Amino acid sequence: FPVTIIRRIANDILRPIDIQPMYQWANDNIYLPPGGQFIPSGWFDITNSIYLREPMLALQDDIVRKVILYKSSQMGATLLSHIYIAWLLTRLNTGWIQLSNSIDEVAIDMAKHKLYPLLKNCKALKDILPTDEREWTDTKVEPLKLYVNASNSTDFLGKTIQYAICDEVWQWRTGALQEALLRLNIAAEHKKDKALIISRPNRIGDDIDRLFSQGTQEYLHVLCDNCNQYFIPAWHEQLDDGGQHGIIFDIGEGDKDENGHYNIPKIQKTVRYVCKHCKHIYKYSADLINRWNTNGKYIITNPNADNTIRSFSFNSLLRHNWADLVREYLQGKEKSEGSEIDKNRHNDIITFYSDRLCRPSDDEIIQSSMAQSVRKKIS
């Protein structure tokens, strides 16, 4: 027998039963190599991204067959998928894991520069990983039963997959997600197949939007320090009394020049967050974001959903500096102001709402929100 298989069998026999939550297992076993864009290198620490804790628990739940992360970009979800693969490899005896991305080049680059280094630095995998570098190919680590490929239909033919991880699904062609999920081991007596689907929104009614809607639709809510009520962090929304809540900033006279450019540094100084319940005003700070993450909770908005499908949603306000988001928004607004949004071409504002605010593109909503985005200073 190959040495890797012998080591795996020995590890399965000698390994004690581990019932600890995956995020605690990751704290003990996952070392993040330098070069991470948002999460510091070193041993994984769930406190850097507490909003991932509940999705991790859902992945461990034997009842749950699909976990959907419908989220803003650059929020650590891909890292979660790699931790999940490492965690599975310490437990998997049969069946294959398939990690899929939009195109081969993206999938291969992700595997070589992020997934494989993480696996090789995982303490719990040191006696399982192949030692022969030739077994770590661009698309497969056969001793680990791990495929890495694109979302092309031919990549799913002839493969029975027990665990499917589908990343950046918004870039996949229509129908590719269903093809990936069909490859799962669906034998009713086993009930061990599972899919992790990760994507930022794209269009209302597309494959990922429909799948999210089929699930529990759990939105992350944060707790107001002042009124002790929960709310979903929002960019800016209209209240029934005519006021606004969410991210608010002021554009005064002279804050926009004749060429349509905003005085962004000046406007950034006015950025604040207004609670929808009590209108308490927050200024951005690392301490506030830490409190929001620590005290936040997911609230199910689709209680009648199939209990085998859990879907989660969270946005960039829980991680990124609000002033930076305002700069990005205003720069996109400069490019699109004065012209109608063309649904058939790339638009910076649509991208901003999808990437940062976790909103599928809807021209009416976006244009309405753009009109409400600022409050003029009263002189």
N, C-alpha and C positions, 0 to 999 in steps of 0.2 A: 504494500500500500504506500502511496505517497506520504512523505513525512508530515506534510501539512494536515492530511486527514487523520493520521495517527495522533498528532498533537491535539486535534479538535476532539477526537473521541475521548482521550485522556482528560481533557479539560472538562468535557460534559460530565464525566463520571465523578471527578474530584470537586467540581465547583459546588459550593454550598447554595442552597435555595436563596435567591435574592428577591425580596419583596419590597425593597425600598423604592421610592418614587424615582423616575428616570432622571429628574433634575438633580436629585441628591447623588445618584450614581454618577452623573456627569461632573458634578463638583469634585468627586473623588478620582475620576479616571480620565477626564478630557483635558488635555493641555493644548491651548490654542497657540500655534506658531506665530511669531511676529508677522505683521503685515495686515492684520484685520483692520477694516476701515472704520468700524464703529465700536466693536467690542474689544476691550484691551486684550493684549496677548497675556499668556499665563494660564493658570488653572481656571476652568469655566466657573463662573459665578452667576447664579440665577438672578441675583439682585440687580444685575446690569440690564435685565430684560424680564421682569417679573410677569409681564403679560404673556410670556410663553409657557408659564408653569401649567396653566389649565389645559392648553392643547397637548402638552407632554403627558399629562395624566390621562387624557382622552385616548392617546395612542397606546397606553398600557391597558386600557379597558377592553376586556375580551368581548364585550357586547358590541362595541363600536367597530364598524367595518370601514367607514370613511371619515376622515378628518380633513376639513377644508379650512385653509387659512386665506381669507379674503382681506388683504391688508395693503397698507402703503408699502412703497419700495424701501429697501435698505433698513429693515426692521429686525433683522436677525433670523428670518424664517428659513432661509437656505441653510444657515448654520444649524438650526434645529433639525433639519432633514438629515444633515451629516451626522449629528449626534445620534439621531434615531437609527441610522444605518449601523453605527458602531455598537450601539446597545443591542440591536437585533443580532449582530454577528457573534455576540457572546452567548446567544440563546438559540440560534437557528440550527436545527439538525437536518432538515430537508427543505426543499423548495428554494426558489431563487428570489433575490431582491433586484428590482429594476429601477434605476434612477434615470429619468428622462427629462430632457430639456428641449428647447425649440429646434435647434439644428445641431448637427454633429460637432461643429467647431466649438460651439458654446458648451456642449455637454463634456467634450474631451478636455477643454481648458479648465472647466470647473473641477473635474475629477483630478487632473494632474496637479493643479495649484492649490486646491482647497480640500477636497475630500480625502485624497490619498495621504497628504501630510497629516491631516487630523487623525486618520486611522493609524498611521505609523507612530503617532505620539500618544496613542490611547494606552493607558497602563493596563487595562483589562484585556487587551488584545495581543499583548506581547508574546504569548505562547501560542497564538492562533495564526497570526499573519504569515503569509509566504515569505521566506527569506530570499528566494530567487527573484531578482528584479525583473527577469524575463516574464514572470507570471503576472506582473502589473502592466497589462497592456492598456492601450487607449480606451478600449471599449469593454474590457472584461477582466475580472480577477477570478478565474475559474475555481480555484480552491476555496474561495470564499462564497461562491455562488452569487456573484455580484455582476450585473450588467450595467453599463453606462451607455446611453444612446440617445438619439434624437427622437422626435415625435412622429417621424415618417411611418406610414402604415406598415411598410415592409419590416420595420424593426420589431414589430410585435407578432409577426407570424411565426407559428411553430414553437412558441415559448409559453410554458405554463408558469406564471409568476405568482408567488405567494404574497409578496409585499411590493407594491408599486408606489414609487415616489415621483410625482409629476410636478415639475417646477416651471415657473414662468408660463403658465398655461395660456395667459392672454395673448402670447405670441404664436400659439399653435394654430394650425388650420382647423376650420370647423369640422367636427367629427373625430378628430384625432384623440381627444380625451376619452371618448366612449370606446374607441378601439383599444386604448391602453388598459382601460378598466376591464374589458372583456377577457384579457389575458390572465386575470387573477384566478387563483384556484377557488372555484365556487362550489366545490363539493359540500353539500349541506351538512354531512356528518363531521366534517373537519372544522368548519367555521373559524379558520385561522387566517384567512386572507384579509389583507388590510391595505387601504390606499391613503396616502397623504398627498393632498392636492394643494399646491401653493400658487397664488397669483395675486397681482394687483388687478383692480377692475379694468375693463375695457369698454364694452358696450352693454347696455341694458338688453337682457334677453339672450346673450351669447352663452356658450357652453358652461363657462365657469359661473356666470351670474345665475343661471338656472340651477346648477348644482348647489350653490350656496343657498338659494331659496328653498331647496328641498330639505335642507338641514335645520338645525335648531336656531340658526341666525342669532348667535350670541355676540352682542356688542359689548365692548369693554366700556364700563362706566367708571367715572372717578367721583370721589366724595368731596363736596364743598366744605371747606374749613369753617365757613360762617353759618350756613343753615343746615348742615349735616344731611343734605339730600344728594342723590346721585344724578349725574348727567353724562351724556356722551360728549367728549371733547369735540367742539365744532369750530369751523372756520369763522363764519358769521351767518347768523340766521335771524329772520324777522320774528319778533314776538307779537302776540295778539294786540298788545297795547301800543304798538307802533315802534317800540324800542327794539334794540338788538342785543343779542348775546353771542358769545364765542369770541374769536379774535377780532379786536377792533383797533383801528388806527386812524389818525387824522391826516387829512390833506388840506392844508390851508392855502390861502392866496399866495401865489409866488412859489408854491412847492412843485409846480410843473412849468417848464419853460416852453417857449414858442415852438420848439421842435418835438414837443410831446414827451420829454424826458422828465421823470420825477426826481425830486431831491430826496433820494432814498435814505441817506444817513440821517437827515432831519426827521423824516417820517418814521423811521425805525425807533426813534426815541419815544414815540407816542404809543407804541404797541402795548396792549394789555388784553386780558381775558375777562369777560363779564359773565358771571353765573346766570343761567337762565331762570333760576328759581328766586334768588334774592338780590340779583344784580351786584353781588360783591365783586370787586375789581381785584384781579391778580396781576402782578408783574412777574415775568419769567425769572426763574432761578432754578439752579440744580436741586436745591432743597425742596422746592415745590414739586418738581417733576418726580422726585423720589417719593414724596408723600402720596402723590396721585397714583403712582405705580404700586406702592405698598398697600394702600387702602382701596385700590380699585377692585372691581369685580365684574365678571361677565354676567349679563342678564339675558335670559332666553326670551326672544320675541316671537318664536314660532313653537309654542308648547305642544302643538299637535303633530310635530315632525316625527318621522321614523326615528326611533331611538338608536338606530345603528348609524345614523349620519349626524355628526356634530360639526357645525360650521361656526367659525369665529371671525370677528372683524375688529381691526384696530388701526389707528392712523398715526401720522407722523407727529402730531402735537404732543404725544407722550414721550418723544425722544429728541426731536430736533429743536434747536433754538428758534423761538418764534420770530425773532428779528430776521434771521436768515430766510425763513419761509416767506416773510413779507417781501424781502428783497427779490426772491425768486418769483413771487406772484406779480409784483409790479413790473419786473422786467418782461414777463410774459404779456402783461396787460399793455405795455407800451407797443409791442409788436402787433397786437390784435385790435387795439382800439381804433375805432373809426371804420372798421370793416366788419361785415357779417361773418360769423363763424361758418367755415365750409366743412361740412361733415366728411367730405371725401379727401381732405388733406390734413397733414399734421398741423396741430395748433398748440401753441405753448400753454394756453390756459386750460385746454382740455387735458393735456398731459399733466399739468400741475394738479388738477382736481383728482385725476386717477392715481398719480404717483404719490402725492403727499396727503390727500384728504380721503383716499379710499372711496371715491365716488365714480360709478360708471358714467360714461359720457352721456349727457342729456343736454342738448343745446338750450332748451328753455330754462332749466334749472341753473345752468352755468351763467347764462346772460342775466337772469334775475339776481343771482348771487353777486355777480360783478357790480351790478347797479347798487347793491346794498353794502358794498364792501368798505365804504369809508363814511366817516361822519365829518361834515364840514365844521371847522371851528367857528364858533359864534363870536364875532368881534364886538 
